[in-house]
Amino acid sequence: MSIDITLTPAQKSLQHEARAFAHDVLTGVVPATRDIAGAEARAMATKPFYEKLIAAGFMRKSIPVEAGGECSGMIDAAVICEELYSVDASVTCTLIGSVLGLYPLLLAGSPGQIAELLPPFLAKTGAPLASFCSSEPGGSANAGSPAPGEGVRTKAVLDGGHWVINGRKQWIPTPLGWDGKGADLLTVVCRTDPDAAPEHAMSVIAVPRPTPGLVFEHAHDGMGHRAHLSTRFRLDNVRVPVGNVLGGIGGGAKVAEASFTATAALVGILGVALMRAAFAFALNFAKTERRGGIHPIIEHQAVGYALADAKTTIEAARFLSWAACKALDDQSPGAAELAYQAKIFGSEAAVKVITDLMRVVGIDSYDHELPLAGLLQDAVVLPLFDGGNMGVRRRQLHNLMKSEGYSPLTAWGGE
Ligand SMILES: Cc1cc2nc3c(=O)[nH]c(=O)nc-3n(C[C@H](O)[C@H](O)[C@H](O)COP(=O)(O)OP(=O)(O)OC[C@H]3O[C@@H](n4cnc5c(N)ncnc54)[C@H](O)[C@@H]3O)c2cc1C
């Protein structure tokens, strides 16, 4: 593993571009949506902001150069995520959810499938949405469980030249699109062989728009990401051509694992983004507020030490996440371990650091008039989503460490 993770001039310029876009456009999302009642209506009101994100090229910049986009690697993705997410988690989550929805196509699609399904996402027009549909009512931490566990319950059965898909999914970002007719692309984890061993029983099937049979059930009313839509929905006899399997029939477990390894490194960066926003606010508060005393509160040692601890954690989380991104780009043998660690560390650090910074600011941080309460609401999901840290992520690390030939030196290239 190489240790040089200095941003290139192109990545610096991407960083400044994303920062300026976030400042100019995304600062408007919360004021435009916070007073709208209903999770669905709030999310639908973000469409103009999402369209601007697409027009500014941030979807193209998240798609690898080899597939026709402009992303040179995971560090590019990390830079974009940090800048956008630190200003608005909701609309950025809609972008990231779509990129995750594309990962099975990008990682496992054939050239023909990519040529057919990717073009709407390469254009800088409209508001294209993709969703990776894995989570199901009743839980998905054990999606690969053998019988008598249920594993993935959504089934796809061959009928002539088509797959017929039936099942329910939940916590899926905008699967019915902006108009209820379906996202531009759903990548749906299905059980395609009820008798096969778990590692060969699942497939990821591409469901393009428009698709009859997608039935809305519920808009989740989440604690954070208040203007991002997560949905429970049903697939009722959804028919797609037999050639829509991504990564081969029975290859679903591998495709899902590869997709979630890439996002793990990015969740670490999402934690950094929220911590960074909280730190900037708390530092300014500490330097300018006396709270009735003689000196700005940063002069009190307790405040200074709390800020020092927070900043140390932020830099550690960013470097671990960047190292994971670089290792994924280099296909280093320790990449998966670093990615899982970045996810666990960055996500849990965000909840703790933002809470600590709220203590620095004190009681006023509890009011949504200041940004810290909203940042904490957004941060709480980081250990829970993208594979919960309890049910999925720690188990992935545990399994890695149990595996034959695991070396504790591999992650940092120490062999
Ligand atoms: C904003 C947002 C966006 C999302 N985007 C997507 C998306 O794009 N696509 C998608 O498919 N989902 C998405 N989700 C859903 C989410 O990523 C997953 O459903 C979630 O990470 C899996 O939940 P879980 O690990 O809590 O699993 P569950 O199965 O619900 O498990 C619950 C709990 O059971 C325990 N548990 C279960 N099994 C084990 C085990 N083997 N070992 C130890 N403990 C265990 C753990 O305590 C675990 O936390 C999103 C959610 C949100 C809020």
The ligand as a MOL file (V3000), in Angstrom:
LIG
                    3D

  0  0  0     0  0            999 V3000
M  V30 BEGIN CTAB
M  V30 COUNTS 53 58 0 0 0
M  V30 BEGIN ATOM
M  V30 1 C -30.9630 7.0900 4.8270 0
M  V30 2 C -30.9540 5.6010 4.5670 0
M  V30 3 C -30.5480 5.1170 3.3450 0
M  V30 4 C -30.5550 3.7400 3.0810 0
M  V30 5 N -30.1980 3.3090 1.8420 0
M  V30 6 C -30.3670 2.0030 1.5270 0
M  V30 7 C -30.1670 1.5390 0.1900 0
M  V30 8 O -29.7800 2.3050 -0.6930 0
M  V30 9 N -30.3950 0.2350 -0.0900 0
M  V30 10 C -30.7760 -0.6560 0.8750 0
M  V30 11 O -30.9570 -1.8190 0.5550 0
M  V30 12 N -30.9550 -0.2520 2.1590 0
M  V30 13 C -30.7710 1.0490 2.5000 0
M  V30 14 N -30.9730 1.4770 3.7950 0
M  V30 15 C -31.2460 0.4760 4.8460 0
M  V30 16 C -30.0320 0.0860 5.6600 0
M  V30 17 O -28.8070 0.3090 5.0170 0
M  V30 18 C -30.0570 -1.3710 6.0350 0
M  V30 19 O -31.3400 -1.8580 6.1650 0
M  V30 20 C -29.3900 -1.5810 7.3310 0
M  V30 21 O -28.0630 -1.1570 7.3230 0
M  V30 22 C -29.3840 -3.0270 7.7020 0
M  V30 23 O -29.9220 -3.0120 8.9290 0
M  V30 24 P -29.3910 -3.7990 10.1810 0
M  V30 25 O -27.9330 -4.1030 10.0990 0
M  V30 26 O -29.8820 -3.0340 11.3330 0
M  V30 27 O -30.1660 -5.1790 9.9260 0
M  V30 28 P -31.3350 -5.8830 10.6920 0
M  V30 29 O -31.5070 -7.1770 9.9950 0
M  V30 30 O -32.5110 -5.0000 10.8100 0
M  V30 31 O -30.6970 -6.1760 12.1090 0
M  V30 32 C -31.1020 -5.4610 13.3080 0
M  V30 33 C -30.1930 -5.7690 14.4610 0
M  V30 34 O -30.1990 -7.1650 14.7360 0
M  V30 35 C -28.9410 -7.5800 15.2990 0
M  V30 36 N -28.3750 -8.6390 14.4390 0
M  V30 37 C -28.9880 -9.2110 13.3650 0
M  V30 38 N -28.2170 -10.1620 12.8480 0
M  V30 39 C -27.0810 -10.1820 13.5550 0
M  V30 40 C -25.8850 -10.9490 13.4630 0
M  V30 41 N -25.7070 -11.8900 12.5610 0
M  V30 42 N -24.8950 -10.6590 14.3570 0
M  V30 43 C -25.0560 -9.7170 15.2960 0
M  V30 44 N -26.1650 -8.9710 15.4320 0
M  V30 45 C -27.1660 -9.2000 14.5830 0
M  V30 46 C -28.0810 -6.3100 15.3550 0
M  V30 47 O -28.1890 -5.6890 16.6130 0
M  V30 48 C -28.7140 -5.4410 14.2720 0
M  V30 49 O -28.4180 -4.0840 14.4830 0
M  V30 50 C -30.9570 2.8300 4.0890 0
M  V30 51 C -31.3490 3.3190 5.3530 0
M  V30 52 C -31.3640 4.6900 5.5750 0
M  V30 53 C -31.8270 5.1860 6.9120 0
M  V30 END ATOM
M  V30 BEGIN BOND
M  V30 1 1 1 2
M  V30 2 1 2 3
M  V30 3 2 2 52
M  V30 4 2 3 4
M  V30 5 1 4 5
M  V30 6 1 4 50
M  V30 7 2 5 6
M  V30 8 1 6 7
M  V30 9 1 6 13
M  V30 10 2 7 8
M  V30 11 1 7 9
M  V30 12 1 9 10
M  V30 13 2 10 11
M  V30 14 1 10 12
M  V30 15 2 12 13
M  V30 16 1 13 14
M  V30 17 1 14 15
M  V30 18 1 14 50
M  V30 19 1 15 16
M  V30 20 1 16 17
M  V30 21 1 16 18
M  V30 22 1 18 19
M  V30 23 1 18 20
M  V30 24 1 20 21
M  V30 25 1 20 22
M  V30 26 1 22 23
M  V30 27 1 23 24
M  V30 28 2 24 25
M  V30 29 1 24 26
M  V30 30 1 24 27
M  V30 31 1 27 28
M  V30 32 2 28 29
M  V30 33 1 28 30
M  V30 34 1 28 31
M  V30 35 1 31 32
M  V30 36 1 32 33
M  V30 37 1 33 34
M  V30 38 1 33 48
M  V30 39 1 34 35
M  V30 40 1 35 36
M  V30 41 1 35 46
M  V30 42 1 36 37
M  V30 43 1 36 45
M  V30 44 2 37 38
M  V30 45 1 38 39
M  V30 46 1 39 40
M  V30 47 2 39 45
M  V30 48 1 40 41
M  V30 49 2 40 42
M  V30 50 1 42 43
M  V30 51 2 43 44
M  V30 52 1 44 45
M  V30 53 1 46 47
M  V30 54 1 46 48
M  V30 55 1 48 49
M  V30 56 2 50 51
M  V30 57 1 51 52
M  V30 58 1 52 53
M  V30 END BOND
M  V30 END CTAB
M  END
